[in-house]
C-alpha cells in the first residue's frame, strides 16, 4: 500500500512539473529592453510576447556573442534539468505504482 501511494505521489509530482514547466523567465528590465528593440524592428505582437523568455530576450538584446551564449546556455541547462527530473519522477512513479498494485493484489488473493 505504501509503495502504491509513493508511486502515485511521485507520478503526480512528475506530471505537475511537466505541465507547469516552461522556458525560464527574463528579468523585467531585460524584458522591457527586448520589447523596445522588437518594436523598433517592427515585430508583431507574437514576437514581442516572446520577450518574456530569458533565452529569446538575451538573444535579441545581445551586444556580445560570448555573454549571450553563456546566458542562453545557462537558461537551457536549467530547462533541461527540470525536464529530466520530471521525467524521472514520472517513470519512478509509474514503476512504483504498478509494482505496488501487483503486491497489493497478491496480498489480497492470499
N, C-alpha and C positions, 0 to 999 in steps of 0.2 A: 504494500500500500504506500509506504514512504517513497519507494522508488518511482511509482507511478505519479505521485504528487510532485516529486522533484523534477521528473521529466516534463510534466505539463507546465510547471512554472518556468523551466528553462526554455521550453518551446515558446511559451507566451512572451518571455523576455526577448528572445531572438526575433520573433515576428514583429514585436513592437519596435525594436531597434531598426529592423529592416524598413518598416513602413514610415518611421519618423525621421529616418536619416535623409540627409541632403547635403548639398555642397556647403562647405564652410562659409559662414557669412563674413563679409568685409566690414571693416570698421566704418563708422558713419562718415568720417572725413574722406576716406578713400572712395566710398560710395558716391558722395557728393561730387568729388573731383571727376570720377568716371562719368557721371551723368552730365556734367558740364562739357566734357570732351566729346561725348557721344552726341549731345545736342548740337554742338558746333560742327560736327561732321554730318549732321542731317540724318541721324539714325531714327528708325521708327520706334514706337513705344515698346515693342517686344525686346528689342536690343537694349534699350535703356533700362528695362526691368532686370536684365541680367547683371547690372552693375552691383546688385546686392551680393553676388557670389565673389568670394575672395580672388579666385584664380582669374576670372574674367576681368574684374576691376583692376587687378595688378597688371594684367596684360595690356589693357587699354591705356593705363596711366604710366606705363614703364618708360623710364628715361635711360636706364642702364640695364642691359640684357642680363648681366650676371645676377643682379639683385632680383630682377623679375623671375628668372629661372629658379632661384633659390626659394623665393616666396611661393611660387606655384608648386614647386616640388614638395614643400612642407605641407601645403594645403592638400595636395593629392595624397600624400602619405597618411595624413590624418583620416581622410575619407576611406582609403583602402583598409586601414587598420580597423576602423569601426565596422566596415562591411565584413571583414574576415571574422571578427568577434561575433557578429550577429549570425553569420552562417554556422560558426562553431556551436553556438547556443541552440540553433535550430536542429542541427544534426544530433547533438548530445541529447536534447530534449526528446526528439523522435525516438532515438535508440532506447533511452531510459523508459519512455512511456510504453513502448512495445514490450520491452523486457519485463517491466513492472506489471503490465497487463497479463502477460503469459504466466508470470509467477502467481499472480492473484487468482487467475483462472484454475491453475493447478492446485492451489491450496484449497479452493472451494470444492473441487472434484474429489479430493482425497478425504 
